[in-house]
Amino acid sequence: MTTFQPKSVVILGALSGVARYIADGFAREGFAVALAGRDLEEMELLAADLRERHEVTCCCLKFDALDIDSHASFVQETTEALGALPGGVVACFGYMADQTEAQRDFALIRKTLDTNLTGAISILERFAAAFEERQSGFMAALSSVAGDRGRKANYFYGAAKAGLSAYLQGLRNRLHASGVKVTTIKPGFMDTPMTYGMDLPGALVAAPQSAAQAMTRAILKGKNVVYVPFFWRYIMWIIRSIPEWQFKKMSI
């Protein structure tokens, strides 16, 4: 029987702006942390910092959302690295191509869909099976408010995130009887490399550190769906309420 370490978490896409702070938040709570991403050298620097400041176990694993074939063995790799099946997993990776460029290049559309949806489902299903068999655990993924309604400014990215949100909702329904918590996180604008250079309303742009703190709290509380910052729940309620005949004429 696989041993179980409840206070441990895998951070997928660990080098994103917000993921670094999520990892720090879990380490601060005494969790052993497995950092997973493409740049092992950079992750080792982050891992050393977490070990030094929080005195927790922290390991690094190679992970690529687009390398689907490698996902089959990844749960076992994390189990071996941590010494036990992890208590939870948080998917923080994502990709957003320039909308106009993607409209001219299907390769960018495919990368957007494969990273944000196909890759996410592939790896999360592996953990879902392990946690369901164990009858405990937590799972979370960063979707987006962009998935709440399709807009011409980013509808490829929005379509991928809408699919991810629907997947997480179904997964939450499936795993509820197993005691596994599934949290859908819907960030609004954040000051990260993904949004660098965009003309965004400053008052609505969240700092990664404060956003990560809200996300970590929501995951630990076992929330179902959380908007970050919280006010995006009301903004998106208004946007979803606009009739389609009017919405299609708008540029928002």
C-alpha positions in Angstrom: 0.0 0.0 0.0 1.4 3.5 -0.9 2.2 5.6 2.1 0.4 8.9 2.4 1.9 12.3 3.4 -1.2 14.6 3.9 0.9 17.8 4.4 2.6 17.7 1.0 1.7 19.3 -2.3 2.8 19.3 -5.9 3.0 22.7 -7.6 2.8 22.2 -11.4 4.2 25.1 -13.3 6.1 26.1 -10.2 8.0 29.0 -11.8 5.1 31.1 -12.8 4.8 34.4 -11.0 1.9 33.4 -8.8 3.0 29.7 -8.3 6.2 30.8 -6.5 4.1 32.5 -3.9 1.6 29.6 -3.7 4.6 27.3 -3.0 5.8 29.7 -0.3 2.3 29.8 1.2 2.1 26.0 1.6 5.7 25.8 2.9 4.8 28.4 5.5 2.0 26.1 6.6 4.5 23.3 7.1 3.8 21.4 3.8 6.5 19.4 2.0 6.6 20.9 -1.5 7.4 19.3 -4.8 8.1 21.9 -7.4 7.4 20.8 -11.0 8.3 22.6 -14.2 10.7 22.8 -17.1 13.7 24.6 -15.6 15.2 22.4 -13.0 18.1 24.8 -12.3 15.8 27.7 -11.5 13.5 25.5 -9.4 16.4 24.4 -7.3 17.1 28.0 -6.4 13.5 28.4 -5.3 13.6 25.0 -3.4 16.7 26.1 -1.5 15.0 29.3 -0.5 11.9 27.4 0.8 14.0 25.0 2.7 16.1 27.8 4.3 13.2 30.0 5.3 10.5 27.4 6.3 12.6 24.3 7.2 10.5 22.0 5.0 11.2 19.2 2.5 11.3 20.6 -1.0 12.2 18.7 -4.2 12.2 19.5 -7.9 10.8 17.5 -10.8 10.8 17.9 -14.5 7.4 18.5 -15.9 6.0 19.8 -19.2 2.3 20.1 -19.7 2.7 19.5 -23.5 4.7 16.2 -23.0 1.6 14.1 -22.5 3.4 10.8 -22.7 5.5 11.7 -19.6 2.4 12.3 -17.5 1.6 8.5 -17.1 4.6 8.1 -14.7 4.6 11.5 -13.0 2.5 10.6 -10.0 4.9 7.8 -9.2 7.8 10.1 -9.7 6.4 12.6 -7.2 5.6 9.8 -4.7 9.2 8.6 -4.9 10.6 12.2 -4.6 8.5 13.0 -1.5 8.7 9.5 0.0 4.9 9.2 -0.1 1.9 9.9 -2.3 1.3 13.7 -2.0 -1.7 15.1 -0.2 -2.6 17.5 -3.0 -1.7 19.0 -6.3 -2.1 22.6 -7.7 -1.9 23.3 -11.4 -0.5 26.8 -12.1 0.8 26.5 -15.6 -0.8 28.3 -18.6 -0.2 29.9 -21.9 -1.9 32.8 -23.7 -0.9 33.6 -27.3 -1.6 37.0 -28.8 -5.1 36.8 -30.1 -4.5 38.5 -33.5 -1.4 36.4 -34.1 -3.2 33.3 -33.2 -6.0 34.1 -35.7 -3.4 33.8 -38.4 -1.5 30.8 -37.0 -3.3 27.7 -35.9 -0.1 26.4 -34.2 -0.6 29.1 -31.6 -4.3 28.2 -31.1 -3.3 24.5 -30.7 -0.6 25.4 -28.1 -3.1 27.5 -26.2 -5.6 24.6 -26.1 -3.1 21.9 -25.5 -1.4 23.8 -22.6 -4.4 25.1 -20.8 -6.9 22.3 -21.4 -5.5 19.0 -22.8 -2.3 19.1 -20.7 -4.1 20.1 -17.6 -6.7 17.3 -17.9 -4.0 14.8 -18.7 -2.0 15.4 -15.6 -4.9 16.1 -13.3 -6.6 12.8 -14.2 -3.5 10.9 -13.1 -3.7 12.5 -9.7 -7.5 12.1 -9.5 -7.2 8.4 -10.0 -4.6 8.1 -7.2 -6.5 10.3 -4.8 -9.8 8.6 -5.5 -8.4 5.2 -4.8 -6.9 6.6 -1.5 -10.2 8.4 -0.7 -8.6 11.7 0.3 -6.6 14.6 -1.1 -7.1 18.0 -2.6 -6.7 19.3 -6.2 -6.8 22.8 -7.6 -6.1 24.5 -10.9 -5.9 28.1 -12.1 -8.6 28.7 -14.7 -9.5 32.3 -15.5 -12.3 34.8 -15.6 -11.7 34.7 -19.4 -13.6 31.4 -19.4 -16.8 32.9 -18.1 -17.7 34.6 -21.3 -16.1 34.6 -24.8 -14.7 37.9 -25.8 -13.1 38.9 -29.1 -9.9 40.0 -27.2 -8.9 36.5 -26.1 -11.5 33.9 -27.1 -9.0 31.1 -27.8 -7.6 31.4 -24.3 -11.1 31.9 -23.0 -12.3 28.8 -24.7 -9.5 26.7 -23.2 -10.2 28.1 -19.7 -13.9 27.6 -20.1 -13.2 24.0 -20.9 -10.9 23.7 -17.9 -13.6 25.1 -15.6 -16.2 22.7 -16.9 -13.7 19.8 -16.4 -13.0 20.8 -12.8 -16.7 21.1 -12.1 -17.3 17.6 -13.3 -14.2 16.3 -11.5 -15.5 17.9 -8.3 -18.8 16.1 -8.8 -17.0 12.8 -9.4 -14.6 13.0 -6.5 -17.0 14.4 -3.8 -18.0 10.9 -2.6 -14.3 10.1 -2.2 -13.6 13.0 0.1 -11.3 14.6 -2.5 -11.6 18.4 -2.7 -11.4 20.2 -6.0 -11.0 23.9 -6.2 -11.4 26.0 -9.3 -9.5 29.3 -9.1 -10.5 32.1 -11.5 -8.0 34.9 -11.4 -8.7 38.3 -13.0 -5.8 40.4 -14.2 -2.5 39.8 -12.4 0.8 41.5 -12.8 2.7 38.6 -14.3 4.8 37.9 -17.4 1.7 36.6 -19.2 0.1 40.1 -19.0 3.3 42.1 -19.6 2.8 44.9 -22.1 -1.0 44.7 -22.0 -3.0 47.9 -21.5 -4.9 46.9 -18.4 -6.9 49.0 -15.9 -4.5 49.4 -13.0 -7.2 49.3 -10.3 -8.1 45.8 -11.4 -4.6 44.3 -11.6 -3.6 42.2 -8.6 -0.1 41.6 -7.3 0.9 38.0 -7.5 1.8 37.7 -3.8 -1.6 38.9 -2.6 -3.4 36.8 -5.2 -1.4 33.7 -4.2 -2.3 34.2 -0.5 -6.0 34.3 -1.4 -5.6 31.2 -3.6 -3.8 29.2 -0.9 -6.4 30.0 1.7 -9.2 28.9 -0.6 -7.4 25.6 -1.4 -6.8 24.9 2.3 -10.4 25.6 3.1 -11.6 23.3 0.4 -13.5 26.0 -1.5 -15.3 24.9 -4.7 -14.9 28.0 -6.9 -13.0 31.2 -6.0 -12.5 34.4 -7.9 -9.2 36.3 -7.2 -9.4 39.1 -6.3 -12.9 38.5 -4.9 -14.6 41.4 -6.7 -14.2 39.6 -10.1 -17.1 37.4 -9.0 -19.4 40.5 -9.3 -17.7 41.9 -12.4 -18.2 38.6 -14.2 -21.8 38.3 -13.0 -22.5 41.6 -14.6 -20.7 40.6 -17.8 -22.5 37.3 -18.0 -25.8 39.1 -17.5 -25.5 41.3 -20.6 -27.9 40.0 -23.4 -26.1 38.4 -26.3 -27.7 40.8 -28.8 -26.0 43.7 -26.9 -22.8 41.9 -25.9 -21.8 41.1 -29.5 -21.6 44.8 -30.3 -19.3 45.6 -27.3 -15.6 45.8 -26.9 -14.8 44.9 -23.4 
